[in-house]
Amino acid sequence: MPRKISSHKVHLKRKLLEEWRGLPLPRRTKPAKSLSNEVGSALDSLGVGSSITESDIMSAWNEMMPKVISENTRPTAFQNGYIEISVLQPSILYTLDRQMKMDIIKKFQ
């Protein structure tokens, strides 16, 4: 089993080599990463990219639906082309599902 060398010993060895050579040793750095990849993954993990489309859908929903429907419903998620809608009353759910479903699909296309 290999022995683990303490960081103090590594530091002393580094200082000794620098003094002996008369030059500082190059610092060990991590390889560079593309900033666009890092920013994109950070935004995805925060959910910023999806919140923009959700706000657009919320405003479009309120503009397209009759006042009674938009007051009693709200889109809660939009993923893979599906809209999830929260409904306050069962009668509104029935109206959306049975009577307005095709109209809603046509409006959002």
N, C-alpha and C positions, 0 to 999 in steps of 0.2 A: 504494500500500500504506500503510495507516494506521500511524503511529508508535506504539510502545508507550510509555506513560508510566510512569516508575519509581514505585515505591511511596513513595519519599522525597519526590518532587515532589507526589504526591497528598496526603501528610501535611502538607507545607508549605502547600499551597493550602487545605486544610481548616483549619489553624491560623489562617491569614490571614483567612479568611471569618469564623471564630468571633470573632476579635479585632475585626474591623470591625463586625460586627453586635452584638457584646456578649453574644451568647448561644451556647451550644454547639449545633452542628449535630446533628440526630437521627442516631443510629447506624443504619447499614444492617444489617438483620437478615434472616435467611432466613424465609420464611413458615412459620407454625406447622403442625405435622403432628399428626395424631391419634395419641395414645399407644397406643391399642388396636391400630391398624394396625402400628405399629412393634414392639410387644411380640409380637404374633402372628407376624409375619414372622421375628423373631429366634428365637422358640421353634421355628418350623418349620425354620429353617436349622440349629439345634442338634439337631433330631430329638427334642425333649422330648415333643411330643405323641404321636408314634408309639411311643416307648419305654414309655409307660404301657399301651397296649393290648398290646404284646409281653409285658410282665410278667404281665398278666392272662391271656394265652393260655398262657404257660409254666406258671402255677400251675394253670389249668384242664386243661391237657394232662396234668400229673402226677396230678391227681385222677381224671380220666376213664379213663386208660389202665391196663391191668394193669401190675403192677410190672416184669415182664420187658421189656415194650415201653417203658415210660417211662425205664428205666435205659439202654436202648440207642438211644434217639431223643431229639431235642429240636427244637422249632420254631425255625427261624432267621429267618423273615420272615413278615409278614402284610400283604399289600397287595391291594387291590381284591377282597376276599373270598376270596383264595387263601392257603393256609398252605403254606409251604415247610418241609419236615422233613428234618433231617440224620439219617442212619441209620448205625450202626456196622457192621452185618452184613448181607450180602445176604439171608439167610434172614428177617430182620426186615422188610426191604423187601418181600419176596414176601408175607409174612403181612399186612402193612398194605395192600398194593395189591390182592391177590386175595381175601383172606378178611375183612378188617376195614373195608374202604373205606366200605361203606354204613353200617355201625354208627357209624363216626367222623363221617360227614356228619350222621346223625340226632342224635348227641349234641351237636354244635356248633350245631345249629339250634335 
